[in-house]
């Protein structure tokens, strides 16, 4: 549904993740984060979404975005990492068919991440034009991080 989000973990996902005051609290949900095994620098973020169920978005355009969040090793409260975000293109509008795909990549990043930092990737859908009606976009998402 528009305005809701989903977490993507190693082969798993969950919908309805709440972002309150810019924070995602994973205390009462499954763990979809992964831990950095060493200090590193995030250089790029790529993301992909493929539609599994057709939908009509006549008069409405939606944007899928992937945002990376982080938390310290002993914390379940994740905050967005500035710059570690990618808007998938093209934005979706009109008749959306099974198999339609969107993707994007953000490069040129230089975001330091300490060992044991927990990383969580969140996909969200936002209405950018038209009616902000309740809409469910069904599909699968994947992503990759370039970490040196």
N, C-alpha and C positions, 0 to 999 in steps of 0.2 A: 504494500500500500504506500502511496505517496506520503512522505513524512516519516516513514519508518526506516529502519536500517537493519543490516545483517552483518554478522561477524564471519570472517572466513579464517579457518584454521587448516591445519594439514589434513585436507580431505573432508573436513566437517564444516558445518555452518549452523547458524541459529538466526531466526528472524525476531523482530520486535525488541532489539537492543535499544535501551533508552540512553539518551545523552542529556544529562541534566547539568546545566551551568557549565557546559563544555567538558564534563567528566563522564566517563563510562565506568561504572562500578561493577566489576565481575564477581563480586563476593557470592552471589546467589545464582550464577549461571555457570555452564560448563566452561572449561578453560580452552580458549581458542588462541591464546598467545603463544609465541615461541620466545625462548631466551637466547640472547646473544652469547655465543661461546667465548668470545674475546672482544676486545675493543675494536671498533671499526668505524668506517665512514660511509654513510649512505650516499651513493652517487646517482642512483636512478630508481624510478618506480614505474613499472608497466602493469596495466590491468586490462582485462578482457571480460565481456559479458555476452552470452548467447541466449536468445529468447527461446523458451520451451513451450509457451502457450501464446497464441495470437491474441491481440487486443486492439480495439479501435480507440485511438487518441485524437479523433477529429476535433480540430480547434484547440488542441492542447499540445504543448511541447514539454517533454521531460528530459532532464539531464541526469545521467548516472555518474557518480563521483566515487573514487576510492581515496580514502584518507588513512594514513598511518598514525597510530597512537602508540604511546609508550608509558611504561610504569617501571618503578624501581623493582628490584627482585623480591622485596617483601611487601608489596603493595598491590591491591586489586583495583586501584583507581587510576584509570588511563586518561591521559590528555593528548590532544592532537599535537603532532610534531609539525611546527610551521614549515611550509614549503614541501612537505612530503605528501602531496596531493596530486591527483590526476583526474581531469574531466575526460570521460570517454566520449568519443565522437564517432559518428554524428549524434547530435541530440535526437531523441525519438519523437516522432509526430505522425499523425495520420494512421493508416492501417499498419500495424506491426505484425509480422508473420513469424511463425516458428522458423528458427534458423537465422533470423536477422541478428547481426553482430555489431557490437561497438567495441572500440578499444582506444587506448591512449598510452602515452609514455611521457614522463617528466624526466629530463636529464639535466646535467649541470649542477647537481646538488653536491653539497659538501657538509653533511650533517653528522657530527660526531655522535657515536653511540657507545656507551661504556659496556664492558663485559657484564653479563647477568641482567642487563636491561631487558624487560619483557616488551615485545612488539605485538601489536594487534592491528589487523587491517579491517577497516569498516567500509562497506559499500552502502551508498545511500542514493535515493531517487528524489529529485526536487522538480516541482513544476516551475518552468521558467517563462512560459507564456500560456495564456488561456485559463480555463477554469481549474481551480484547485480542488477537483473532485477526488473522492477516494478511489484510487486506482491501484490494482495489484499487478506488478510486473513480475512474471515468473520466468526463471531461467537459471543458468549457472554462471558462476564467476570464477575467475582465477587471476593470479597476479604474480609478479616476481620483483625482487629487490636486487639492485646491484650494490653490494657491500664490499668495500676493500678493507 
